[in-house]
């Protein structure tokens, strides 16, 4: 466990040095002074603002991902609705003049173009002579 980059063994070492230098009575006064100083910092408006900003920064990536996912879902719904509208409406070709739509032409047997039937290959007399 570290507090401000100071581990447990380092903290015990600092306490032992402080006890040797200050003595037991001055150690109590120093502890009270440090405690009051820390309490003033923690209860100050600046510290509360620091804590709130720190909390917001920690939750920022999750919040941004959630908002982006919601927006992506909205765009997806909008695209699906548009695609459904396009698929549901009968499409009419627009005439080059743009004033009147051209009538739709449905394929009928008369308008249908069929590929030519494969021609039967007949051996020509000239081919048979050339092979001989």
C-alpha contacts under 8 A as a table, 3 or more apart, distances in Angstrom:
res1	aa1	res2	aa2	distance
1	X	7	X	6.06
1	X	8	X	6.69
2	X	5	X	5.44
2	X	6	X	5.22
2	X	7	X	4.52
2	X	8	X	6.88
3	X	6	X	5.28
3	X	7	X	6.63
6	X	10	X	6.04
6	X	11	X	6.37
7	X	10	X	5.32
7	X	11	X	6.17
8	X	11	X	5.10
8	X	12	X	6.33
9	X	12	X	5.20
9	X	13	X	6.29
10	X	13	X	5.05
10	X	14	X	6.28
11	X	14	X	5.11
11	X	15	X	6.31
12	X	15	X	5.10
12	X	16	X	6.26
13	X	16	X	5.20
13	X	17	X	6.31
14	X	17	X	5.19
14	X	18	X	6.09
15	X	18	X	5.04
15	X	19	X	6.04
16	X	19	X	5.10
16	X	20	X	6.23
17	X	20	X	5.14
17	X	21	X	6.15
18	X	21	X	5.14
18	X	22	X	5.69
18	X	23	X	7.55
18	X	27	X	7.28
19	X	22	X	5.39
19	X	23	X	5.02
19	X	24	X	6.25
19	X	27	X	6.40
20	X	23	X	5.66
22	X	25	X	7.62
22	X	26	X	5.35
22	X	27	X	5.71
23	X	26	X	5.67
23	X	27	X	5.94
24	X	27	X	5.06
24	X	28	X	6.69
25	X	28	X	5.49
25	X	29	X	6.90
26	X	29	X	5.11
26	X	30	X	6.10
27	X	30	X	5.05
27	X	31	X	6.02
28	X	31	X	5.05
28	X	32	X	6.23
29	X	32	X	5.16
29	X	33	X	6.16
30	X	33	X	5.06
30	X	34	X	6.11
31	X	34	X	5.16
31	X	35	X	6.00
32	X	35	X	5.01
32	X	36	X	6.13
33	X	36	X	5.27
33	X	37	X	6.16
34	X	37	X	5.05
34	X	38	X	6.14
35	X	38	X	5.17
35	X	39	X	6.09
36	X	39	X	5.05
36	X	40	X	6.14
37	X	40	X	5.25
37	X	41	X	6.39
38	X	41	X	5.08
38	X	42	X	6.14
39	X	42	X	5.16
39	X	43	X	6.07
40	X	43	X	5.39
40	X	44	X	6.05
41	X	44	X	5.32
41	X	47	X	6.43
42	X	47	X	5.72
42	X	48	X	7.45
43	X	47	X	6.91
43	X	48	X	7.34
44	X	47	X	5.44
44	X	48	X	6.62
45	X	48	X	5.11
45	X	49	X	6.17
46	X	49	X	5.10
46	X	50	X	6.10
47	X	50	X	4.89
47	X	51	X	6.15
48	X	51	X	5.09
48	X	52	X	6.16
49	X	52	X	5.10
49	X	53	X	6.08
50	X	53	X	5.20
50	X	54	X	6.04
51	X	54	X	5.05
51	X	55	X	6.14
52	X	55	X	5.11
52	X	56	X	6.20
53	X	56	X	5.06
53	X	57	X	6.14
54	X	57	X	5.16
54	X	58	X	6.28
55	X	58	X	5.16
55	X	59	X	6.35
56	X	59	X	5.21
56	X	60	X	5.81
57	X	60	X	5.04
57	X	61	X	7.86
58	X	61	X	7.30
59	X	62	X	5.59
59	X	63	X	6.20
60	X	63	X	5.12
60	X	64	X	6.04
61	X	64	X	5.16
61	X	65	X	6.15
62	X	65	X	5.16
62	X	66	X	6.11
63	X	66	X	5.08
63	X	67	X	6.17
64	X	67	X	5.17
64	X	68	X	6.06
65	X	68	X	5.08
65	X	69	X	6.02
66	X	69	X	5.11
66	X	70	X	6.26
67	X	70	X	5.10
67	X	71	X	6.22
68	X	71	X	5.09
68	X	72	X	6.03
69	X	72	X	5.01
69	X	73	X	6.13
70	X	73	X	5.06
70	X	74	X	6.24
71	X	74	X	5.01
71	X	75	X	6.18
72	X	75	X	5.12
72	X	76	X	6.09
73	X	76	X	5.00
73	X	77	X	6.19
74	X	77	X	5.15
74	X	78	X	6.18
75	X	78	X	5.02
75	X	79	X	6.13
76	X	79	X	5.08
76	X	80	X	6.17
77	X	80	X	5.09
77	X	81	X	6.11
78	X	81	X	5.11
78	X	82	X	6.14
79	X	82	X	5.07
79	X	83	X	6.03
80	X	83	X	5.00
80	X	84	X	6.04
81	X	84	X	5.07
81	X	85	X	6.18
82	X	85	X	5.05
82	X	86	X	6.18
83	X	86	X	5.09
83	X	87	X	6.09
84	X	87	X	5.09
84	X	88	X	5.93
85	X	88	X	5.19
85	X	89	X	6.25
86	X	89	X	5.61
87	X	90	X	7.55
92	X	101	X	6.70
92	X	102	X	7.30
92	X	103	X	7.54
92	X	104	X	6.53
93	X	101	X	6.33
93	X	102	X	6.18
93	X	103	X	7.82
93	X	104	X	7.21
94	X	98	X	6.03
94	X	100	X	7.29
94	X	101	X	4.87
94	X	102	X	6.14
95	X	98	X	5.17
95	X	99	X	7.22
95	X	100	X	6.31
95	X	101	X	5.27
95	X	102	X	5.39
97	X	100	X	7.30
98	X	101	X	6.97
107	X	111	X	5.89
107	X	112	X	6.11
108	X	111	X	5.23
108	X	112	X	6.04
109	X	112	X	5.16
123	X	127	X	6.63
123	X	128	X	7.05
124	X	127	X	5.27
124	X	128	X	6.58
125	X	128	X	5.23
125	X	129	X	6.28
126	X	129	X	5.12
126	X	130	X	6.13
127	X	130	X	5.07
127	X	131	X	6.31
128	X	131	X	5.23
128	X	132	X	6.55
129	X	132	X	5.26
